[in-house]
C-alpha cells in the first residue's frame, strides 16, 4: 500500500482535543487521524448500503404495516 501525505486546516481547540485523545490512547496524532478517517469511511459505506437495501425493499413493496409502526412508537413512547 502506497502512503501519501495530506494536510487540513482546523481550529486550535479541535487540534488540542485531538492531541489529548492521542495522548490518552498512547498513540500519535497521525494514528488517531487515520483511525478516525477509516471509521468515518466504514460508517458512511455501511449507511449507504443500508439506504440502498431500504430502497430495494421499498421498490419490492416491503413496508411496515401501520400496526407495527404504531406498536414501535408506543414501545418507545413516541
C-alpha distance (Angstrom), angle and dihedral (degrees) to the residues before:
residue distance angle dihedral
X1 . . .
X2 3.78 . .
X3 3.80 115.8 .
X4 3.79 119.7 -144.5
X5 3.75 131.6 -174.7
X6 3.80 127.6 -127.2
X7 3.76 137.3 167.2
X8 3.78 137.1 -149.9
X9 3.76 139.0 -173.8
X10 3.79 124.3 -117.8
X11 3.77 138.4 157.0
X12 3.78 121.0 -89.9
X13 3.81 95.1 -111.3
X14 3.81 91.0 57.1
X15 3.78 90.8 48.5
X16 3.81 91.6 48.5
X17 3.81 90.8 49.6
X18 3.80 89.8 49.1
X19 3.80 91.6 50.9
X20 3.80 90.8 48.0
X21 3.81 90.5 53.2
X22 3.79 91.1 47.7
X23 3.81 92.2 50.4
X24 3.79 91.0 47.7
X25 3.79 90.6 52.3
X26 3.78 93.9 43.4
X27 3.80 88.7 -121.7
X28 3.77 136.0 119.5
X29 3.79 124.4 -100.1
X30 3.81 87.3 -114.3
X31 3.81 92.1 55.1
X32 3.82 92.4 49.5
X33 3.81 92.1 48.2
X34 3.81 92.2 49.2
X35 3.82 91.2 47.9
X36 3.81 91.4 48.8
X37 3.80 92.1 49.6
X38 3.82 92.4 47.0
X39 3.82 90.6 49.7
X40 3.80 91.0 47.9
X41 3.81 92.3 51.5
X42 3.82 91.3 47.0
X43 3.81 92.0 49.8
X44 3.80 93.1 47.0
X45 3.82 91.4 49.5
X46 3.82 91.0 48.5
X47 3.80 91.0 49.4
X48 3.80 92.0 48.5
X49 3.82 90.9 50.6
X50 3.80 91.3 49.5
X51 3.80 91.7 49.9
X52 3.80 90.9 48.8
X53 3.83 90.3 49.6
X54 3.80 89.9 49.9
X55 3.79 92.1 50.1
X56 3.80 90.7 49.3
X57 3.81 90.8 49.5
X58 3.81 91.1 49.2
X59 3.81 90.7 47.9
X60 3.83 86.8 54.0
X61 3.80 91.0 51.7
X62 3.81 94.1 -109.0
X63 3.80 103.7 149.2
X64 3.80 132.5 152.0
X65 3.78 113.4 -105.9
X66 3.79 119.9 -113.9
X67 3.80 88.2 -113.0
X68 3.81 94.6 54.6
X69 3.80 91.6 47.2
X70 3.81 91.1 50.2
X71 3.81 90.0 48.8
X72 3.81 92.2 53.9
X73 3.81 91.4 46.4
X74 3.81 90.9 51.3
X75 3.80 92.3 47.1
X76 3.79 91.5 55.1
X77 3.81 96.5 36.9
X78 3.78 95.2 -113.3
